[in-house]
């Protein structure tokens, strides 16, 4: 397998059009088709379903896509870093992120990057993923570290790991001794949840509806720290990522089922954007820290 096979596969997976992908890659359609066939033969799997009217990813193609994107991104980072002089790591890096990730993953990455590249000024914007994407499209952000958005038009998303969401209660709550909790059991219960503008809240609401549960949402807030502090003091529950509870002693995390809830944090940037050495270096640190958190 060669690098060009991965680049051709990703271009076609993004465009789902041999014509558009070939233009993007500056090759002929026949060359692109031949390279994709070589990759499929090497893998022993068909990655695309082709018809006269459209191109779609097969199940194998869907599985291969995030791994191929991650592998190629790592290689591109290495190429950028090897060829970059030290003076390239100057200026400002503008990062957008969400409140949950800014409690754990992001500070760890910022600390490592600041130590490695002290000449770079770091600017962090915390907001909803939709607002961050708008800022990126306007050129105000270099990179976004957030949960997968609902829409990815014109964007590339590199998944980092899967994150479990749990019910959090204090030790006096009736649920505190439970080993697992079915979503429907939250029906009629007092909850504090993120504000409705957040994608996470939309995901929680959809899961509750699917389970037929209508909890009593007492408090909506834009602060995870505020939600957790409230749960510590009041007989109510919340739903957060397990990682958000790391520094909150006294709270109990209860896994959910029926359905379970998972979120996928990752890196977001505009499709076709050429990474600067600074952006590439920060992305490499994010991948390393994310891998260590996933293995922990």
N, C-alpha and C positions, 0 to 999 in steps of 0.2 A: 504494500500500500504506500502511495506517495502523497506528499502534501497537496499536490494539485487535485488529487481525487477528493480529498476532504473539502477543499475550497469549491470545487465544482458541485459537490453534493450539497453544501450549505447554500450556495447561490440558488440552486434549483429548488431546494426545500423552502427558501424564503419567497421566491417568485412564483413557484409552481407554474412556470412557463419556460419552455426551452428557448423561445425567442427572446424574452426579456433577460433571462439568465445569461444567454450567450452574449448579448449586448453588454451586460454588466462586466462579464469576464473578458471581453474583447477577443472572443473566439467564434468559430462558426458553429451552427447548431449541430452539424454532423460530428464535429470534434467533441462537443459537449456530450452528445449522446453516446459516443464511443467510450469516453472516459467514465461515464456513469455505468455503462455496461461492464467495463473492466472492474470497477469497484464492486458491483453486484456479484460478478463471477468470483472475485476473490473472497467475498464474505459468504458466498453460497446462499444469499438471500436476495429476494427482489425488494428494492427500496422504494420504487415508485410504480404506481399503476398508470399506464399511459393509454390514452384514447385519442380519437381525432379531435375531441372538443376540450379535454382538460387533462391535467396531470395532478395526481394526488399521492400523498405518502401512504405506503403500506403500514401495517402494524409494526413490522421490523424497522421501517424507516422512522417511525415515530419514536421507537426505542433508541435508535442509533443517533438521532438528531442532537439531543442535549449533550451526549458524550462526545460527539464529533466537534460540536461548538466549543466545548470546554477544552478539549485537547488542542484544537487549533489556536484558541485564545492563549493558552499557555505557551505555545511555540512562538506566537507573534510577540508576546511579552518578552520572551527570552531574546529574540532577535532585536527588539527595540532597546533592551537594556544593554546588550553587548556592544551595540554600535553607538551608544549615547555617551558623550563626554560629560564630566562631572558638572560643567556649567549649564548643562541642559536641565539639571534638577534645580531650577530657580523659578521665581515668580509665584503665582498663586494657583492652588488647586481648589476648585469649588465643588463641594460634595453635597448632594441632597440625600436625606434619609428620613425614616419614619421614627415615631417615638419609641416603639419597642426595640428596634435595632440600635437606637441611640443610647439604650441602657446597658448594653453589653458588648455586642460585636463591634460596633463603630468605635467606641473609646479605645478598645484594645488595638485596633488597626491604626488609629490616629497616633497612639503612643509609639508604636513600632516605626511608623513612617517618619514621625517627627525626629526620632532618634537617628534614623538612617539618613535623612535629608533635611537637616536643620535650616537650609537656605530657602526652603519652600514654605510659603505662608498658606495655612489651611483655613478655609472658610466653610462652615457646615450650616446647612439650612435644614431645619426639621419641619415637615409639613405632611399633608396627605400625598399619596402617590400621584393623584391627578394634578395637584398643584405643582408638584416637583417636575412632572413631565412637561407641563406648560412652561415652567422656567427653563427646562433644558431645551425645548424647541425654540425659545427666545434667545438662547445662547448664554444664559446666566449660570448654567451648571455644566461642569465637565463630565460628571459621572453621578449616577444614582445608585444607592444601595437600599433596596426596598423589597417588599413582597410582590410577587407576580401580579401585575395589573390585569384588569379585565380585558383591556384592549392593547394590542401590541403593534398597531399599524405604524410603520416607519421606524420601529424600534427593534433592537436585539435584546433578548433577555437571557442571561447565563445563570441557570439555577445553581445554587451552592449546596443546599441540603434540605431535607424535609424537617419541619418543626411541629411537634405535637402541641395542641392546645388543650388545656385542662380547666376544670372548675377549681377555683381557689376559695377557701373558707377559713375562718379562724377555728381554733381548737374547741370552742364551745358550740359551734354550729352543729345541728342535727346530722349533717352529712359528714362530719369530720372523721368518723370511724369507717366510712365506706371505702372499699377497695376500688370499685368502679361505679359509674353513675350513668344511667340511661338518659338521653337527652329529654325524653318525655317527662322525667321526674322533676324537671325544672318548671313544669307547668304551675302557674300560680305563685311561684316562689319570688321573693324579693331579690332583685339583681341590680348591680351597677355595671354598666357597659360603656364601651367607647362611643363617642358621638357618631351620629348617623353618616357623617361625611367620610368616614374611614371605610376602606375596602374590607377591613377585618370585621367591622360591624355588619356590613352587608352579608358577609359569609356566615356570621353567627345567626343573623336573622333568618337566612335561608335554611340553615340546618334546623333551627327551632320550628319553622313552618313545616318542614318535611317530616318532623317527628310529631307534629300536632300539639306542640307545646306553646303556651302563651304565658310567659312569666310576667311578673309585675316589675317593670324597669323603674326603680325608684330614682336613680341618679344616672345621668349621661354626662360624660366628661371627656375632655381632650388630653387628660393626664393619666397615664398608667400608674404613676406613683401615687396620685390622688385616689385612684380606684382601690389600690392595694392597701393604702392607709385607712380608707373607709372600711374595707372588709375586716381589717384587724380590730376595729373598734365596734362594728355593728353586726347584727345577726343577718347578714346578707351575703350573697355569693357573687363572684364575677367569673368571666371566662377569659383567660390569657394564655400566652405561650408559657411553656414550662420554664424556659430560660429567664423569663421576666421575674420569676420568684426566687432567683438565686440569692438575692441579698435581703430577702424578707423572711426573717426567722419568725416562727410562730404561725405561719400560714400553712395549710394543708393542701396539697395538689391531688386532685382526684381525676383519673383518666375518664374520658367520655366514650360512650359507644351508642350506636343506634341513632344517628351516625357518629363516627369519630370525626375529629376535626384536625386537618393538617394544613400548614402553610409552607410556602416555598420562598425563602429569601434569595435574592440574587442581584447581579449587576445589570444595570440598564444603561444603554447608550444609543444614540441615533444610528440607524442603519447606514453603513458606509463611512462612518466617522473614522478618521485616521488617528490613532492614539498617540499622544505625545509620550516621551519617556516618563514624565511625571505621572500621567494617568496610568500608563502601563505598570509602573512600579507600585503604585497604590493598589491596583487591581491584583497584582501578584501577592501582596501582603494579605489582602482580603481573602483570597483563595486559601492561603496557608493557615490563617487564623480560623476560617470556617471549617477547614478539614480537621483541625485539632478539636474544635467544639463538637463536631459530629462524632468524633471517635471517643470523646470523653464520656 
